[in-house]
Amino acid sequence: MKAMILAAGRGERMRPLTDHTPKPLLQVGQHALIEWHLLKLAAAGITDIVINVAWLGERIQAHLQDGSRYGVSIRYSPEANALETAGGIKNALPLLGDEPFLIINGDVYTDWTPQLNSTIAASLTTQQVLAHVYLVDNPPHHPQGDFYYCPNSTLLLEAPPSVSSQAYTYSGIGYYHPEFFHSVEQGSAAPLGPLLREHIHHQQISACLHTGQWVDVGTPERLQALNQQLGENS
């Protein structure tokens, strides 16, 4: 299985830290943010990695190089201008191939591991479901959540059909079949949210909850709090 780490964003909310350092290379504890993902992927046996780059992408490539020191093989998908999430994935499909692959946002820190989830990716080739995504409890900065989900269900929901469903936040982690991105025009900028909602409407997305640690490292304050937490736990 291949994995793609999304690392092309400008990181506007993280300025001024990202004026000269791409967000995936910001230090989180002992490693740069993106290095945590590489190490976990390697531990899970997922060693064929694609990383899209745009803002200060040359610094990411210079730092990570071919990935061999992390136990992985990295190929880069450069974007002259950031193509947003869905556009960036579409642009990288020639490197990702025809089989389901794992997507991870480069700006999250989590204890989620792919080690026990390879069967989920395999199931995407035999079902009508085109993606399996991980949801988390809504963080304080995003209390409204992204999607409705019923924990005793498997599919993401368009709207809450009962009191047992509630809104959760998309973690930035999911398994996707290449067909999921069929409607995205090659080379165009396209966000992932509308595409997720389109496939939710057609009941083509399964989901589950991740109840462990997850942080959207989106501001200097969150980065500082995370580093303080990791320092206290070390």
C-alpha positions as CSV (number, residue, x, y, z in Angstrom):
1,M,0.0,0.0,0.0
2,K,1.1,3.6,-0.7
3,A,0.6,6.6,1.4
4,M,0.5,10.3,0.6
5,I,1.3,13.1,3.1
6,L,-0.2,16.4,2.3
7,A,2.4,19.1,2.7
8,A,1.8,21.8,0.2
9,G,-0.1,24.4,2.3
10,R,1.2,27.9,3.0
11,G,0.3,27.7,6.7
12,E,-1.1,31.2,6.9
13,R,-2.4,30.9,10.5
14,M,1.0,29.6,11.6
15,R,2.8,32.8,10.5
16,P,5.4,34.1,11.2
17,L,6.8,30.7,11.9
18,T,6.0,29.5,8.4
19,D,7.4,32.6,6.6
20,H,10.7,30.7,6.4
21,T,10.0,27.2,7.5
22,P,7.3,25.0,5.9
23,K,4.7,23.9,8.4
24,P,5.5,20.2,8.1
25,L,9.1,20.9,9.2
26,L,8.1,22.7,12.5
27,Q,9.6,20.9,15.5
28,V,7.2,18.9,17.6
29,G,9.0,17.2,20.4
30,Q,11.9,15.2,19.2
31,H,11.0,15.3,15.5
32,A,9.7,17.6,12.8
33,L,5.9,17.3,12.4
34,I,6.1,15.3,9.2
35,E,8.8,13.0,10.5
36,W,6.3,11.6,13.0
37,H,4.2,10.4,10.1
38,L,7.1,8.9,8.3
39,L,8.3,6.9,11.3
40,K,4.8,5.5,12.0
41,L,4.3,4.6,8.3
42,A,7.7,2.8,8.3
43,A,6.8,0.9,11.5
44,A,3.5,-0.2,9.8
45,G,5.4,-1.5,6.8
46,I,4.1,1.3,4.5
47,T,7.3,2.5,2.8
48,D,6.2,3.9,-0.5
49,I,5.4,7.5,0.3
50,V,4.3,10.4,-1.9
51,I,4.5,14.0,-0.6
52,N,3.1,17.0,-2.4
53,V,5.0,20.2,-2.0
54,A,4.5,23.9,-3.0
55,W,5.3,26.6,-0.4
56,L,9.0,26.2,0.5
57,G,8.8,22.7,-1.0
58,E,12.5,22.7,-1.8
59,R,13.2,22.8,2.0
60,I,11.0,19.8,2.6
61,Q,12.8,17.9,-0.1
62,A,16.2,18.9,1.1
63,H,15.4,17.9,4.7
64,L,13.7,14.5,3.9
65,Q,15.6,13.7,0.8
66,D,14.7,10.2,-0.5
67,G,13.4,9.0,2.9
68,S,15.9,6.3,3.4
69,R,17.0,7.4,6.9
70,Y,13.3,7.0,8.0
71,G,13.0,3.5,6.4
72,V,10.8,4.7,3.6
73,S,11.1,5.7,-0.1
74,I,9.7,9.2,-0.9
75,R,8.6,10.6,-4.2
76,Y,7.5,14.2,-4.5
77,S,4.6,15.7,-6.3
78,P,5.5,19.4,-6.9
79,E,2.8,22.1,-7.4
80,A,3.7,25.4,-8.9
81,N,0.8,26.8,-6.9
82,A,-0.9,24.9,-4.1
83,L,-3.8,22.9,-5.6
84,E,-5.7,22.4,-2.3
85,T,-6.4,19.0,-0.9
86,A,-8.4,17.2,-3.6
87,G,-6.5,18.9,-6.4
88,G,-3.1,17.9,-4.9
89,I,-4.2,14.3,-4.6
90,K,-5.5,14.2,-8.1
91,N,-2.2,15.7,-9.3
92,A,-0.3,12.9,-7.5
93,L,-2.4,10.0,-8.8
94,P,0.2,9.0,-11.4
95,L,2.5,8.3,-8.5
96,L,-0.1,6.6,-6.3
97,G,-1.3,4.1,-8.9
98,D,-4.6,2.3,-9.3
99,E,-5.0,0.8,-5.8
100,P,-6.5,2.3,-2.7
101,F,-4.0,4.5,-0.7
102,L,-3.7,6.2,2.6
103,I,-3.9,10.0,2.9
104,I,-2.6,11.9,6.0
105,N,-2.6,15.6,6.5
106,G,0.9,16.8,7.2
107,D,-0.2,19.3,9.8
108,V,-1.8,17.0,12.4
109,Y,-0.1,15.2,15.3
110,T,-1.7,12.0,16.4
111,D,-1.2,8.6,18.0
112,W,-3.2,7.0,15.3
113,T,-1.4,4.1,13.6
114,P,-2.1,2.4,10.3
115,Q,-0.8,-1.0,11.5
116,L,-4.1,-2.6,12.0
117,N,-6.0,-1.0,9.1
118,S,-4.7,-2.5,5.9
119,T,-7.8,-4.6,5.5
120,I,-9.9,-1.5,5.2
121,A,-8.0,-0.3,2.1
122,A,-8.4,-3.8,0.6
123,S,-12.2,-3.7,1.1
124,L,-12.5,-0.5,-1.0
125,T,-11.7,-2.5,-4.1
126,T,-14.6,-4.9,-3.6
127,Q,-17.4,-2.5,-2.3
128,Q,-19.2,0.5,-3.6
129,V,-17.5,2.5,-0.9
130,L,-14.7,4.7,-2.3
131,A,-13.2,6.1,1.0
132,H,-12.9,5.2,4.6
133,V,-12.2,8.2,6.9
134,Y,-11.3,8.7,10.5
135,L,-13.3,11.2,12.7
136,V,-12.4,12.8,16.0
137,D,-14.2,14.7,18.7
138,N,-14.6,18.3,17.8
139,P,-11.7,20.4,19.1
140,P,-12.3,23.7,20.8
141,H,-11.5,25.7,17.7
142,H,-14.0,23.7,15.5
143,P,-17.0,23.0,17.8
144,Q,-19.4,22.6,14.9
145,G,-17.6,19.6,13.4
146,D,-17.6,18.6,9.8
147,F,-19.9,15.5,9.3
148,Y,-22.7,13.7,11.0
149,Y,-21.9,10.1,12.1
150,C,-23.7,7.5,14.1
151,P,-21.1,5.3,16.0
152,N,-23.2,2.2,15.4
153,S,-23.2,2.9,11.7
154,T,-20.5,2.7,9.1
155,L,-21.4,5.5,6.6
156,L,-21.0,9.2,7.0
157,L,-24.4,10.9,7.0
158,E,-25.8,14.0,5.1
159,A,-27.9,15.1,8.1
160,P,-28.7,13.7,11.5
161,P,-31.5,11.2,11.1
162,S,-31.8,10.6,14.8
163,V,-30.7,11.8,18.2
164,S,-28.0,9.1,18.3
165,S,-26.0,10.9,15.5
166,Q,-23.8,13.9,16.1
167,A,-21.2,16.0,14.3
168,Y,-17.6,15.0,14.3
169,T,-14.4,16.5,12.8
170,Y,-12.6,14.9,9.9
171,S,-9.1,14.0,11.2
172,G,-7.3,14.5,7.9
173,I,-6.7,10.7,7.8
174,G,-8.4,8.3,5.4
175,Y,-8.1,5.5,2.8
176,Y,-9.2,6.5,-0.7
177,H,-9.8,4.7,-3.9
178,P,-8.4,6.6,-6.9
179,E,-11.9,6.6,-8.4
180,F,-13.0,9.0,-5.6
181,F,-11.2,11.8,-7.4
182,H,-12.6,11.0,-10.9
183,S,-14.5,14.3,-11.1
184,V,-11.5,16.6,-10.2
185,E,-9.9,18.2,-13.2
186,Q,-6.2,17.5,-13.5
187,G,-4.1,20.4,-12.5
188,S,-6.9,22.4,-11.0
189,A,-7.2,23.6,-7.4
190,A,-10.0,21.8,-5.6
191,P,-10.9,21.4,-1.9
192,L,-11.7,18.1,-0.4
193,G,-14.8,19.1,1.5
194,P,-17.3,19.4,-1.4
195,L,-16.0,16.1,-2.8
196,L,-16.6,14.3,0.5
197,R,-20.1,15.7,0.7
198,E,-20.8,14.5,-2.9
199,H,-19.8,11.0,-2.0
200,I,-21.6,11.1,1.3
201,H,-24.8,11.9,-0.7
202,H,-24.2,8.7,-2.7
203,Q,-23.4,6.7,0.5
204,Q,-19.9,5.9,-0.7
205,I,-17.9,6.8,2.4
206,S,-17.4,4.7,5.5
207,A,-16.1,6.1,8.7
208,C,-15.0,5.3,12.2
209,L,-13.9,7.3,15.3
210,H,-10.4,7.8,16.5
211,T,-10.6,8.3,20.3
212,G,-6.9,8.7,20.9
213,Q,-4.6,11.8,20.7
214,W,-5.2,14.1,17.8
215,V,-4.1,17.7,17.4
216,D,-4.6,20.1,14.5
217,V,-1.3,22.0,14.7
218,G,-2.7,25.0,13.0
219,T,-1.5,28.0,15.1
220,P,1.6,28.9,17.0
221,E,-0.4,28.7,20.3
222,R,-1.4,25.1,19.5
223,L,2.2,24.2,18.6
224,Q,3.5,25.6,21.8
225,A,0.8,23.8,23.9
226,L,1.6,20.5,22.2
227,N,5.4,20.9,22.7
228,Q,4.7,21.7,26.4
229,Q,2.5,18.6,26.7
230,L,5.1,16.4,25.1
231,G,7.9,17.9,27.3
232,E,5.9,17.1,30.4
233,N,5.2,13.5,29.3
234,S,8.8,12.8,28.4
